[in-house]
């Protein structure tokens, strides 16, 4: 959500949107009734994007708090809360548990909740959608990261094997059969062998 052009003018109820500029000021439009009028340097103007909420730690930007309320209510209006009541404090505490209870008063919480409902009605609290091309690039980067993690050999996963390594293959032992192979006959001419037979 971009709230840089949404302003609060001291002494005037509700919120206003900057729609134009002048030499000594700006032209604003009321979010409640759509009326336009000029503002001058004498007006005390605050952009919602520059407002922060006191906490026990670092101050939290107002847009972030509005986003928390939006998520808590699933994009719907807040329940009806009685002003200056403990119920309102408990509700805001459920949204921002670390808010400074001494510096943030019930009147501040009431104003913030009214702002939330006004912005919601004007359709200014919808989460910004990523462009299609940017979303595709993001998905491609995530796929690349996953592939790199799978192929990386680490101590945590010693069994992972990079794609360029191969597991050694063990060939089965073949049992050789005993085959009788006759010896070749000696080379060269045959010798004549005279065999004498015994006579009577």
NUKOL-894130 format. One record per atom (N, C-alpha, C, O): x, y, z. Coordinates in steps of 0.05 Angstrom, whole numbers, padded with zeros to 5 digits, always signed. Atoms other than C-alpha are relative to their C-alpha. Example, Ala and Ser with C-alpha at 12.3 -4.5 7.8 and 13.67 -1.06 7.14 Angstrom:
2
+00018-00024+00000/+00246-00090+00156/+00018+00024+00000/+00039+00024+00013/-00016-00024-00001/+00273-00021+00143/-00015+00022+00014/-00005+00044+00018/
This chain:
200
+00017-00024+00000/+00000+00000+00000/+00018+00025+00000/+00037+00027+00015/-00015-00025+00001/+00025+00069-00018/-00017+00022+00012/-00037+00030+00000/+00016-00020-00014/+00001+00122+00031/+00015+00027+00000/+00009+00044+00017/-00016-00025+00000/+00050+00178+00012/-00018+00024-00007/-00013+00047+00002/+00018-00022+00008/-00007+00220-00019/-00025+00002+00017/-00042+00019+00012/+00022-00001-00018/-00056+00206+00037/+00009+00017+00024/+00029+00010+00037/-00009-00018-00021/-00053+00262+00088/-00022+00005+00022/-00046+00001+00017/+00017-00009-00021/-00082+00284+00154/+00005+00030+00004/+00028+00038+00006/-00002-00029-00004/-00096+00358+00163/-00009+00007+00028/-00032+00002+00035/+00007-00007-00027/-00094+00385+00234/-00024+00019+00001/-00026+00039-00013/+00024-00016-00003/-00162+00413+00255/-00022-00008-00019/-00044+00003-00017/+00020+00009+00018/-00199+00377+00200/-00005-00030+00004/+00014-00046+00007/+00005+00029-00004/-00234+00309+00209/+00006-00016-00025/+00006-00005-00048/-00004+00019+00023/-00220+00249+00165/+00027+00003-00013/+00045+00017-00004/-00025+00001+00016/-00166+00237+00113/-00005+00013-00027/-00028+00015-00036/+00002-00013+00026/-00151+00271+00048/+00022-00011-00019/+00043-00020-00010/-00019+00010+00020/-00115+00252-00017/+00009+00024-00017/-00007+00040-00026/-00011-00022+00017/-00068+00299-00054/-00005-00007-00029/+00003-00028-00039/+00007+00006+00028/-00094+00304-00126/+00012+00021-00019/+00010+00017-00043/-00013-00020+00017/-00057+00366-00151/+00018+00018+00016/+00019+00016+00040/-00019-00019-00013/-00007+00420-00136/-00005+00028-00009/-00015+00033-00031/+00002-00028+00007/-00007+00495-00134/+00027+00013+00006/+00045+00000+00016/-00025-00015-00005/+00046+00549-00128/+00007+00000+00030/+00030-00003+00038/-00005-00002-00028/+00037+00556-00053/-00014-00022+00017/-00019-00018+00041/+00013+00021-00015/+00004+00491-00034/-00008-00024-00018/+00006-00030-00037/+00009+00024+00015/-00034+00430-00059/-00031-00001+00000/-00044+00012+00016/+00029+00004+00001/-00104+00410-00080/-00005-00028+00011/+00007-00048+00002/+00006+00025-00013/-00133+00355-00037/-00029-00008-00003/-00046+00010-00008/+00027+00010+00003/-00195+00312-00040/-00007-00017+00025/+00008-00034+00033/+00008+00015-00024/-00233+00286+00021/-00008-00028-00007/-00022-00033-00026/+00007+00029+00005/-00238+00210+00025/-00029-00006+00008/-00041-00025-00002/+00027+00006-00009/-00306+00215+00059/-00022+00010-00019/-00041-00004-00024/+00021-00011+00018/-00346+00261+00012/+00010+00008-00027/-00006+00017-00044/-00011-00006+00026/-00299+00273-00047/+00003+00029-00006/+00010+00036-00029/-00003-00029+00005/-00298+00349-00039/+00030+00007-00002/+00047-00003+00012/-00028-00009+00004/-00235+00384-00063/+00003+00029+00009/-00015+00046+00007/-00006-00027-00009/-00202+00446-00035/+00030+00003+00002/+00045-00017+00003/-00029-00005-00001/-00133+00478-00032/+00011+00000+00028/-00004+00007+00047/-00014-00002-00026/-00084+00473+00025/+00023+00020-00004/+00034+00023-00026/-00021-00021+00000/-00032+00526+00043/+00021-00007+00021/+00016-00024+00038/-00021+00005-00020/+00033+00528+00083/-00009+00003+00029/+00003-00008+00047/+00010-00004-00027/-00008+00550+00143/-00013-00025+00011/-00016-00027+00036/+00012+00025-00010/-00042+00482+00146/+00022-00019+00010/+00043-00021-00002/-00018+00020-00010/-00008+00430+00188/-00007-00027-00012/-00027-00039-00005/+00006+00024+00015/-00005+00370+00142/+00020-00022+00007/+00044-00017+00009/-00017+00024-00005/+00021+00300+00157/-00007-00022-00019/-00030-00030-00021/+00004+00023+00017/+00030+00244+00107/-00001-00025+00017/+00015-00028+00035/+00002+00024-00016/+00008+00177+00134/+00025-00018-00002/+00031-00033+00016/-00024+00016+00004/+00071+00146+00105/+00023+00008+00020/+00041-00007+00024/-00021-00010-00017/+00113+00189+00153/-00007-00003+00030/+00010+00004+00047/+00008+00003-00028/+00074+00174+00217/+00009-00026+00012/+00008-00047-00002/-00008+00025-00014/+00101+00123+00267/-00015-00003+00026/-00024+00017+00037/+00013+00007-00025/+00072+00089+00328/+00021-00006+00022/+00039-00021+00017/-00019+00004-00022/+00109+00091+00395/-00002-00029+00010/-00024-00039+00014/-00001+00027-00012/+00130+00022+00421/+00021+00000+00021/+00035+00020+00026/-00020+00003-00021/+00174-00003+00477/+00028-00004-00013/+00048-00001+00001/-00025+00002+00014/+00228-00014+00424/+00001+00022-00021/-00002+00045-00015/+00000-00019+00022/+00235+00019+00356/-00028+00007-00009/-00046-00010-00008/+00026-00008+00009/+00176+00059+00331/-00007-00015-00026/+00010-00021-00043/+00010+00015+00023/+00133+00023+00279/-00015+00018-00019/-00032+00033-00010/+00014-00017+00019/+00111+00058+00215/-00030-00006+00000/-00039-00029+00002/+00029+00003+00001/+00036+00070+00211/-00010-00019-00022/-00027-00035-00016/+00009+00019+00020/+00028+00033+00144/+00003-00029+00008/-00013-00046+00001/-00005+00027-00009/+00057-00029+00176/-00022-00009+00021/-00031-00032+00020/+00021+00006-00020/+00006-00025+00234/-00027-00004-00015/-00042-00022-00008/+00025+00003+00015/-00051-00015+00184/-00001-00027-00015/-00022-00040-00017/-00002+00026+00013/-00026-00077+00147/-00006-00023+00019/-00019-00042+00012/+00005+00020-00021/-00028-00117+00212/-00030-00002+00005/-00041-00024+00008/+00029+00000-00004/-00101-00096+00223/-00014-00013-00023/-00033-00028-00020/+00012+00012+00025/-00118-00114+00151/+00002-00030+00000/-00017-00044-00007/-00004+00029-00001/-00089-00183+00160/-00016-00013+00023/-00027-00035+00019/+00016+00011-00023/-00123-00193+00228/-00029-00002-00007/-00042-00021+00000/+00029-00001+00007/-00191-00174+00199/-00006-00013-00027/-00028-00012-00037/+00003+00013+00027/-00179-00212+00133/-00012+00020-00020/-00029+00012-00036/+00009-00019+00019/-00190-00148+00094/-00028+00012+00005/-00040+00024-00013/+00026-00011-00007/-00254-00128+00130/+00002+00022+00020/+00024+00027+00031/+00000-00022-00020/-00274-00071+00176/+00005-00011+00028/+00000-00035+00034/-00004+00008-00028/-00256-00072+00250/-00027-00003+00014/-00046+00009+00005/+00026+00001-00015/-00310-00092+00300/-00005+00026+00013/+00012+00043+00018/+00007-00025-00014/-00348-00037+00334/+00012+00000+00028/+00007-00018+00044/-00013-00002-00026/-00307-00015+00394/-00009+00026+00014/-00010+00047+00001/+00008-00024-00015/-00329+00033+00449/+00024+00018+00005/+00045+00008+00014/-00023-00019-00005/-00284+00095+00452/+00007+00002+00030/-00011-00002+00047/-00010-00003-00027/-00242+00105+00514/-00007-00024+00018/-00014-00021+00041/+00006+00024-00015/-00253+00033+00536/+00024-00019+00001/+00042-00017-00015/-00021+00020-00002/-00208-00024+00558/-00001-00019-00024/+00019-00030-00032/+00004+00018+00023/-00237-00064+00500/+00017+00010-00024/+00029-00006-00038/-00015-00012+00022/-00204-00016+00451/+00030-00004+00004/+00045-00010-00015/-00028+00004-00006/-00137-00022+00486/+00008-00029-00005/+00029-00035-00016/-00006+00028+00003/-00140-00098+00486/+00001-00007-00030/+00017-00023-00039/+00000+00005+00028/-00157-00098+00412/+00026+00009-00013/+00038-00005-00029/-00024-00010+00012/-00098-00054+00394/+00025-00016+00010/+00044-00019-00005/-00022+00016-00011/-00053-00095+00439/+00002-00027-00015/+00024-00038-00019/+00000+00024+00015/-00073-00157+00399/+00013+00004-00028/+00023-00014-00040/-00011-00008+00026/-00050-00120+00336/+00030+00006+00003/+00047-00003-00013/-00028-00009-00004/+00014-00089+00364/+00006-00003+00030/+00004+00017+00045/-00005+00005-00029/+00032-00121+00432/+00020+00018+00013/+00018+00024+00036/-00022-00016-00012/+00094-00078+00441/-00006+00030+00000/+00013+00046+00005/+00005-00029+00001/+00059-00010+00434/+00003+00012+00028/-00003+00000+00048/-00005-00014-00026/+00077+00041+00488/-00027+00010+00012/-00039+00028+00001/+00026-00007-00012/+00016+00045+00533/-00001+00027+00014/-00022+00038+00019/-00001-00026-00013/+00040+00110+00565/-00002+00022-00021/-00013+00044-00016/-00001-00021+00021/+00051+00149+00500/-00023-00002-00020/-00032+00018-00031/+00022+00004+00019/-00005+00119+00457/-00026-00001+00016/-00031-00020+00031/+00024-00003-00015/-00072+00141+00485/-00024-00012-00015/-00022-00018-00039/+00024+00011+00013/-00142+00115+00471/-00010+00017-00023/-00020+00007-00043/+00008-00018+00021/-00156+00177+00429/+00017-00006-00026/+00007-00003-00048/-00017+00007+00023/-00097+00158+00384/-00009-00026-00013/-00009-00028-00037/+00009+00026+00010/-00121+00086+00378/-00027+00003-00016/-00030-00008-00037/+00025-00005+00014/-00191+00111+00360/+00004+00012-00027/-00008+00004-00047/-00005-00014+00026/-00164+00157+00306/+00012-00020-00020/+00005-00020-00043/-00013+00019+00018/-00120+00101+00278/-00020-00020-00012/-00019-00026-00035/+00020+00019+00009/-00179+00053+00274/-00019+00013-00020/-00027+00001-00040/+00017-00015+00018/-00222+00106+00241/+00014+00003-00027/+00001+00001-00048/-00015-00003+00025/-00167+00118+00190/+00000-00027-00015/-00003-00027-00040/-00001+00026+00013/-00162+00043+00176/-00026-00005-00015/-00026-00012-00038/+00026+00005+00012/-00237+00037+00162/-00005+00019-00024/-00017+00011-00044/+00003-00019+00022/-00236+00100+00118/+00017-00008-00024/+00008-00007-00047/-00017+00009+00022/-00177+00075+00077/-00010-00026-00013/-00008-00029-00037/+00011+00025+00010/-00209+00006+00071/-00023+00006-00019/-00026-00006-00040/+00023-00007+00016/-00273+00037+00045/+00008+00012-00027/-00006+00008-00047/-00009-00013+00024/-00234+00077-00006/+00017-00019-00018/+00026-00011-00039/-00015+00020+00016/-00198+00014-00030/+00030+00006-00001/+00043-00001-00021/-00028-00008+00000/-00129+00040-00010/+00018-00019+00017/+00041-00013+00021/-00016+00018-00017/-00107-00019+00034/+00006-00027-00013/+00017-00045+00000/-00005+00026+00013/-00104-00074-00017/+00030-00004-00004/+00044+00015-00013/-00028+00005+00005/-00035-00107-00020/+00007+00004-00029/-00008-00003-00047/-00009-00004+00027/+00005-00088-00081/+00007-00026-00013/+00021-00043-00002/-00006+00025+00015/+00009-00143-00134/+00025+00004-00016/+00029+00025-00028/-00024-00001+00016/+00075-00159-00166/-00007-00001-00030/-00025-00016-00038/+00004+00003+00029/+00079-00149-00242/+00006-00029-00008/+00022-00043+00004/-00002+00028+00009/+00073-00215-00280/+00029-00007-00007/+00038-00029+00001/-00028+00006+00008/+00144-00210-00308/+00018-00003+00024/+00035-00020+00025/-00016+00001-00025/+00173-00196-00239/-00006-00026+00015/+00012-00038+00027/+00007+00025-00013/+00135-00256-00211/+00013-00024-00013/+00022-00042+00000/-00013+00021+00015/+00162-00301-00266/+00030-00002+00007/+00041-00023+00011/-00028+00000-00007/+00233-00279-00252/+00006-00010+00028/+00025-00024+00033/-00003+00009-00027/+00224-00291-00178/-00003-00030+00002/+00012-00043+00016/+00003+00029+00000/+00199-00362-00191/+00024-00014-00012/+00032-00035-00003/-00024+00011+00012/+00258-00375-00237/+00023-00001+00018/+00039-00020+00019/-00022-00002-00019/+00307-00352-00184/-00003-00022+00022/+00016-00034+00030/+00005+00019-00021/+00274-00397-00132/+00006-00028-00010/+00017-00045+00004/-00005+00027+00012/+00277-00458-00179/+00030-00004-00002/+00040-00026+00003/-00029+00002+00003/+00351-00443-00192/+00013-00006+00027/+00031-00022+00029/-00011+00003-00027/+00366-00438-00117/-00005-00029+00010/+00013-00041+00022/+00006+00027-00009/+00331-00505-00104/+00018-00020-00014/+00028-00039-00001/-00017+00018+00015/+00371-00539-00159/+00028+00000+00010/+00041-00020+00012/-00027-00002-00010/+00436-00513-00131/+00003-00013+00027/+00024-00025+00033/-00001+00012-00027/+00419-00536-00061/+00000-00031-00003/+00015-00044+00012/+00002+00029+00003/+00402-00607-00086/+00027-00011-00010/+00034-00033-00002/-00025+00010+00012/+00468-00613-00125/+00024+00006+00017/+00046-00003+00009/-00023-00008-00016/+00512-00586-00070/+00006-00022+00021/-00013-00032+00034/-00008+00020-00019/+00551-00635-00027/+00008+00014+00026/+00028+00029+00026/-00005-00013-00025/+00549-00612+00045/+00003-00020+00022/-00003-00043+00019/-00004+00017-00023/+00566-00639+00113/-00027-00008+00011/-00030-00030+00022/+00026+00007-00011/+00493-00636+00133/-00013-00022-00016/-00029-00038-00006/+00012+00020+00017/+00475-00680+00074/+00022-00014-00016/+00025-00009-00040/-00023+00012+00013/+00536-00723+00059/-00007-00019-00023/+00011-00028-00038/+00008+00019+00021/+00496-00768+00013/-00007+00013-00026/-00011+00000-00046/+00007-00013+00024/+00480-00715-00037/+00023+00000-00019/+00046+00003-00011/-00021+00003+00020/+00519-00723-00101/-00004+00021-00022/-00026+00023-00033/+00002-00019+00023/+00534-00668-00152/-00007-00014-00026/-00001-00038-00029/+00009+00013+00025/+00506-00680-00221/+00023-00010-00017/+00020-00027-00033/-00023+00009+00016/+00577-00687-00250/+00015-00024+00011/+00033-00034-00002/-00013+00024-00012/+00597-00744-00204/-00017-00025-00007/-00041-00023-00009/+00014+00026+00005/+00580-00817-00218/+00006-00020+00021/+00029-00022+00030/-00004+00021-00019/+00571-00873-00170/+00016-00023-00013/+00010-00030-00036/-00015+00023+00012/+00622-00930-00181/-00019-00024-00003/-00034-00031+00015/+00017+00023+00005/+00588-00990-00212/+00016-00025+00003/+00039-00027-00007/-00013+00025-00005/+00607-01060-00190/-00011-00021-00018/-00035-00028-00017/+00009+00021+00018/+00605-01113-00243/-00003-00027+00015/+00014-00033+00032/+00003+00025-00014/+00580-01181-00221/+00022-00020-00008/+00030-00020-00031/-00021+00020+00005/+00632-01237-00215/-00012-00023-00016/-00032-00035-00008/+00009+00022+00016/+00623-01288-00269/+00017-00025+00005/+00041-00023+00004/-00015+00024-00006/+00643-01359-00252/+00007-00014-00027/-00010-00021-00043/-00009+00011+00025/+00686-01387-00308/-00005-00031+00000/+00001-00044+00019/+00004+00029+00003/+00667-01457-00333/+00026-00013-00010/+00040-00001-00027/-00024+00015+00009/+00723-01509-00342/-00006-00012-00027/-00021-00032-00029/+00004+00010+00027/+00725-01520-00416/+00026-00012-00010/+00048+00000-00009/-00024+00014+00010/+00774-01571-00446/+00005+00009-00028/-00012+00005-00046/-00008-00008+00027/+00810-01543-00505/+00022-00017-00010/+00044-00017+00003/-00022+00018+00010/+00851-01594-00546/+00024+00016-00009/+00021+00037-00021/-00025-00014+00008/+00923-01576-00558/+00003-00003-00030/-00005-00024-00042/-00003+00002+00029/+00939-01562-00630/+00022-00020-00008/+00042-00023+00007/-00020+00020+00010/+00978-01615-00670/+00025+00015-00007/+00025+00037-00016/-00026-00013+00006/+01052-01601-00678/+00003+00004-00030/-00005-00012-00046/-00003-00006+00028/+01070-01568-00742/+00024-00015-00012/+00041-00025+00003/-00022+00014+00014/+01118-01599-00794/-00009-00026-00013/-00031-00036-00008/+00007+00025+00014/+01119-01662-00838/-00001-00024+00019/+00014-00026+00038/+00003+00024-00016/+01098-01728-00810/+00024-00019-00005/+00033-00022-00028/-00021+00020+00003/+01152-01780-00798/-00012-00028-00005/-00032-00035+00007/+00009+00028+00006/+01144-01851-00827/+00011-00019+00022/+00035-00020+00026/-00008+00019-00021/+01146-01902-00772/-00004-00028-00010/-00026-00037-00015/+00001+00028+00008/+01164-01973-00792/-00006-00017+00024/+00008-00016+00044/+00008+00019-00022/+01131-02025-00749/+00006-00028-00010/-00007-00037-00030/-00006+00027+00008/+01161-02093-00755/-00018-00020+00015/-00021-00018+00039/+00016+00021-00012/+01116-02151-00743/+00016-00025+00004/+00033-00033-00013/-00015+00025-00005/+01142-02213-00713/-00012-00022-00018/-00036-00024-00021/+00009+00022+00018/+01140-02272-00761/+00005-00027+00015/+00022-00029+00033/-00002+00028-00011/+01130-02346-00743/+00027-00007+00007/+00032-00029+00016/
